[in-house]
Structures are given as C-alpha cells and as structure tokens.
C-alpha cells in the first residue's frame, strides 16, 4: 500500500517565551509607574506599555484611573500627552 502526503514539523526555540503573559496586580503596576516617574518626572502611554508589557488599551485605562484618582496629571493632547505626578 502506497502512502502519500507530507509531514510538517514545527520547532520551538528554547529562547522563545511560550508562557502566557503573567498578569501583574494593578497595585504593582501603579508602583512601577510611580517609581519610573520619580526617576524621569514624566511618562507616556508608550513608556507604560514598554515598562509593564501591556497593550495600548490597558495602558490608557491604567493611566486614566490614576488621573481620576488624582495620582497623576495629564498634560498635552492625544499622542503628545504626558503624565506627571500630581504635586
């Protein structure tokens, strides 16, 4: 009996991160943002995404909640918006 077809083999790099994203508690995320602000005086949405490894929408929600709770002040509009510690 003649078999036809093909086999596909996927190799996984040992350096590849195969684990699902680890969720960091909101309190720890806020602490990381405050620590960053203590060193750099301002932060952007992009910097939050890079710092925490979160999506754009998650960064927006986190920053908006910190502004609503009077922890941060938003300065600027849209893409030029920066966030500062409220004095």
Biotite code that builds the C-alpha atoms (Angstrom):
import biotite.structure as struc

atoms = struc.array([
    struc.Atom([0.000, 0.000, 0.000], chain_id="A", res_id=1, res_name="UNK", atom_name="CA", element="C"),
    struc.Atom([1.406, 3.369, -1.081], chain_id="A", res_id=2, res_name="UNK", atom_name="CA", element="C"),
    struc.Atom([1.103, 6.287, 1.365], chain_id="A", res_id=3, res_name="UNK", atom_name="CA", element="C"),
    struc.Atom([1.144, 9.848, 0.083], chain_id="A", res_id=4, res_name="UNK", atom_name="CA", element="C"),
    struc.Atom([1.233, 13.145, 1.904], chain_id="A", res_id=5, res_name="UNK", atom_name="CA", element="C"),
    struc.Atom([3.672, 15.202, 3.901], chain_id="A", res_id=6, res_name="UNK", atom_name="CA", element="C"),
    struc.Atom([4.660, 15.928, 7.453], chain_id="A", res_id=7, res_name="UNK", atom_name="CA", element="C"),
    struc.Atom([5.076, 19.372, 8.958], chain_id="A", res_id=8, res_name="UNK", atom_name="CA", element="C"),
    struc.Atom([7.369, 19.756, 11.973], chain_id="A", res_id=9, res_name="UNK", atom_name="CA", element="C"),
    struc.Atom([7.426, 22.956, 13.995], chain_id="A", res_id=10, res_name="UNK", atom_name="CA", element="C"),
    struc.Atom([10.491, 23.630, 16.090], chain_id="A", res_id=11, res_name="UNK", atom_name="CA", element="C"),
    struc.Atom([10.190, 25.733, 19.168], chain_id="A", res_id=12, res_name="UNK", atom_name="CA", element="C"),
    struc.Atom([13.153, 27.874, 20.049], chain_id="A", res_id=13, res_name="UNK", atom_name="CA", element="C"),
    struc.Atom([14.366, 27.340, 23.598], chain_id="A", res_id=14, res_name="UNK", atom_name="CA", element="C"),
    struc.Atom([14.589, 31.123, 23.880], chain_id="A", res_id=15, res_name="UNK", atom_name="CA", element="C"),
    struc.Atom([11.006, 31.704, 22.818], chain_id="A", res_id=16, res_name="UNK", atom_name="CA", element="C"),
    struc.Atom([8.605, 32.756, 25.540], chain_id="A", res_id=17, res_name="UNK", atom_name="CA", element="C"),
    struc.Atom([5.852, 30.163, 25.297], chain_id="A", res_id=18, res_name="UNK", atom_name="CA", element="C"),
    struc.Atom([4.159, 31.029, 28.582], chain_id="A", res_id=19, res_name="UNK", atom_name="CA", element="C"),
    struc.Atom([1.086, 33.193, 28.543], chain_id="A", res_id=20, res_name="UNK", atom_name="CA", element="C"),
    struc.Atom([1.548, 36.737, 29.767], chain_id="A", res_id=21, res_name="UNK", atom_name="CA", element="C"),
    struc.Atom([1.826, 36.935, 33.518], chain_id="A", res_id=22, res_name="UNK", atom_name="CA", element="C"),
    struc.Atom([-0.728, 39.299, 34.970], chain_id="A", res_id=23, res_name="UNK", atom_name="CA", element="C"),
    struc.Atom([0.755, 41.860, 37.322], chain_id="A", res_id=24, res_name="UNK", atom_name="CA", element="C"),
    struc.Atom([-1.598, 43.151, 40.025], chain_id="A", res_id=25, res_name="UNK", atom_name="CA", element="C"),
    struc.Atom([-2.800, 46.735, 39.468], chain_id="A", res_id=26, res_name="UNK", atom_name="CA", element="C"),
    struc.Atom([-1.189, 47.904, 42.705], chain_id="A", res_id=27, res_name="UNK", atom_name="CA", element="C"),
    struc.Atom([2.234, 46.700, 41.488], chain_id="A", res_id=28, res_name="UNK", atom_name="CA", element="C"),
    struc.Atom([1.675, 48.307, 38.083], chain_id="A", res_id=29, res_name="UNK", atom_name="CA", element="C"),
    struc.Atom([0.930, 51.622, 39.751], chain_id="A", res_id=30, res_name="UNK", atom_name="CA", element="C"),
    struc.Atom([4.004, 51.314, 41.948], chain_id="A", res_id=31, res_name="UNK", atom_name="CA", element="C"),
    struc.Atom([6.189, 50.711, 38.877], chain_id="A", res_id=32, res_name="UNK", atom_name="CA", element="C"),
    struc.Atom([4.750, 53.805, 37.193], chain_id="A", res_id=33, res_name="UNK", atom_name="CA", element="C"),
    struc.Atom([5.355, 55.928, 40.306], chain_id="A", res_id=34, res_name="UNK", atom_name="CA", element="C"),
    struc.Atom([8.937, 54.600, 40.592], chain_id="A", res_id=35, res_name="UNK", atom_name="CA", element="C"),
    struc.Atom([9.527, 55.459, 36.921], chain_id="A", res_id=36, res_name="UNK", atom_name="CA", element="C"),
    struc.Atom([8.100, 58.948, 37.472], chain_id="A", res_id=37, res_name="UNK", atom_name="CA", element="C"),
    struc.Atom([10.343, 59.512, 40.487], chain_id="A", res_id=38, res_name="UNK", atom_name="CA", element="C"),
    struc.Atom([13.347, 58.914, 38.213], chain_id="A", res_id=39, res_name="UNK", atom_name="CA", element="C"),
    struc.Atom([12.142, 60.519, 34.963], chain_id="A", res_id=40, res_name="UNK", atom_name="CA", element="C"),
    struc.Atom([9.497, 63.116, 36.042], chain_id="A", res_id=41, res_name="UNK", atom_name="CA", element="C"),
    struc.Atom([7.102, 62.215, 33.189], chain_id="A", res_id=42, res_name="UNK", atom_name="CA", element="C"),
    struc.Atom([5.760, 59.142, 31.397], chain_id="A", res_id=43, res_name="UNK", atom_name="CA", element="C"),
    struc.Atom([3.867, 58.477, 28.165], chain_id="A", res_id=44, res_name="UNK", atom_name="CA", element="C"),
    struc.Atom([1.454, 55.740, 27.169], chain_id="A", res_id=45, res_name="UNK", atom_name="CA", element="C"),
    struc.Atom([4.197, 54.136, 25.071], chain_id="A", res_id=46, res_name="UNK", atom_name="CA", element="C"),
    struc.Atom([6.599, 54.112, 28.023], chain_id="A", res_id=47, res_name="UNK", atom_name="CA", element="C"),
    struc.Atom([3.940, 52.473, 30.213], chain_id="A", res_id=48, res_name="UNK", atom_name="CA", element="C"),
    struc.Atom([3.400, 49.776, 27.569], chain_id="A", res_id=49, res_name="UNK", atom_name="CA", element="C"),
    struc.Atom([7.133, 49.084, 27.401], chain_id="A", res_id=50, res_name="UNK", atom_name="CA", element="C"),
    struc.Atom([7.622, 49.243, 31.171], chain_id="A", res_id=51, res_name="UNK", atom_name="CA", element="C"),
    struc.Atom([4.753, 46.901, 32.029], chain_id="A", res_id=52, res_name="UNK", atom_name="CA", element="C"),
    struc.Atom([4.419, 44.851, 28.852], chain_id="A", res_id=53, res_name="UNK", atom_name="CA", element="C"),
    struc.Atom([0.741, 45.726, 28.433], chain_id="A", res_id=54, res_name="UNK", atom_name="CA", element="C"),
    struc.Atom([-1.436, 46.677, 25.471], chain_id="A", res_id=55, res_name="UNK", atom_name="CA", element="C"),
    struc.Atom([-2.315, 50.218, 24.439], chain_id="A", res_id=56, res_name="UNK", atom_name="CA", element="C"),
    struc.Atom([-5.843, 49.965, 25.847], chain_id="A", res_id=57, res_name="UNK", atom_name="CA", element="C"),
    struc.Atom([-4.602, 48.594, 29.179], chain_id="A", res_id=58, res_name="UNK", atom_name="CA", element="C"),
    struc.Atom([-2.072, 51.432, 29.480], chain_id="A", res_id=59, res_name="UNK", atom_name="CA", element="C"),
    struc.Atom([-4.789, 54.007, 28.677], chain_id="A", res_id=60, res_name="UNK", atom_name="CA", element="C"),
    struc.Atom([-7.149, 52.560, 31.290], chain_id="A", res_id=61, res_name="UNK", atom_name="CA", element="C"),
    struc.Atom([-4.427, 52.422, 33.928], chain_id="A", res_id=62, res_name="UNK", atom_name="CA", element="C"),
    struc.Atom([-3.262, 55.997, 33.303], chain_id="A", res_id=63, res_name="UNK", atom_name="CA", element="C"),
    struc.Atom([-6.856, 57.296, 33.165], chain_id="A", res_id=64, res_name="UNK", atom_name="CA", element="C"),
    struc.Atom([-7.680, 55.648, 36.501], chain_id="A", res_id=65, res_name="UNK", atom_name="CA", element="C"),
    struc.Atom([-4.572, 57.184, 38.068], chain_id="A", res_id=66, res_name="UNK", atom_name="CA", element="C"),
    struc.Atom([-5.618, 60.618, 36.758], chain_id="A", res_id=67, res_name="UNK", atom_name="CA", element="C"),
    struc.Atom([-9.181, 60.099, 38.066], chain_id="A", res_id=68, res_name="UNK", atom_name="CA", element="C"),
    struc.Atom([-7.774, 59.225, 41.498], chain_id="A", res_id=69, res_name="UNK", atom_name="CA", element="C"),
    struc.Atom([-5.634, 62.400, 41.492], chain_id="A", res_id=70, res_name="UNK", atom_name="CA", element="C"),
    struc.Atom([-2.359, 60.475, 41.481], chain_id="A", res_id=71, res_name="UNK", atom_name="CA", element="C"),
    struc.Atom([-1.280, 61.841, 38.088], chain_id="A", res_id=72, res_name="UNK", atom_name="CA", element="C"),
    struc.Atom([-1.878, 64.904, 35.934], chain_id="A", res_id=73, res_name="UNK", atom_name="CA", element="C"),
    struc.Atom([-2.268, 64.583, 32.157], chain_id="A", res_id=74, res_name="UNK", atom_name="CA", element="C"),
    struc.Atom([-0.532, 67.289, 30.118], chain_id="A", res_id=75, res_name="UNK", atom_name="CA", element="C"),
    struc.Atom([-0.989, 67.667, 26.368], chain_id="A", res_id=76, res_name="UNK", atom_name="CA", element="C"),
    struc.Atom([-3.374, 66.210, 23.836], chain_id="A", res_id=77, res_name="UNK", atom_name="CA", element="C"),
    struc.Atom([-3.624, 62.781, 22.226], chain_id="A", res_id=78, res_name="UNK", atom_name="CA", element="C"),
    struc.Atom([-0.223, 61.492, 21.050], chain_id="A", res_id=79, res_name="UNK", atom_name="CA", element="C"),
    struc.Atom([1.677, 64.287, 22.797], chain_id="A", res_id=80, res_name="UNK", atom_name="CA", element="C"),
    struc.Atom([0.067, 63.551, 26.172], chain_id="A", res_id=81, res_name="UNK", atom_name="CA", element="C"),
    struc.Atom([2.435, 63.054, 29.062], chain_id="A", res_id=82, res_name="UNK", atom_name="CA", element="C"),
    struc.Atom([1.652, 62.166, 32.655], chain_id="A", res_id=83, res_name="UNK", atom_name="CA", element="C"),
    struc.Atom([3.221, 63.744, 35.731], chain_id="A", res_id=84, res_name="UNK", atom_name="CA", element="C"),
    struc.Atom([2.915, 63.055, 39.446], chain_id="A", res_id=85, res_name="UNK", atom_name="CA", element="C"),
    struc.Atom([0.298, 65.389, 40.873], chain_id="A", res_id=86, res_name="UNK", atom_name="CA", element="C"),
    struc.Atom([2.005, 67.880, 43.171], chain_id="A", res_id=87, res_name="UNK", atom_name="CA", element="C"),
])
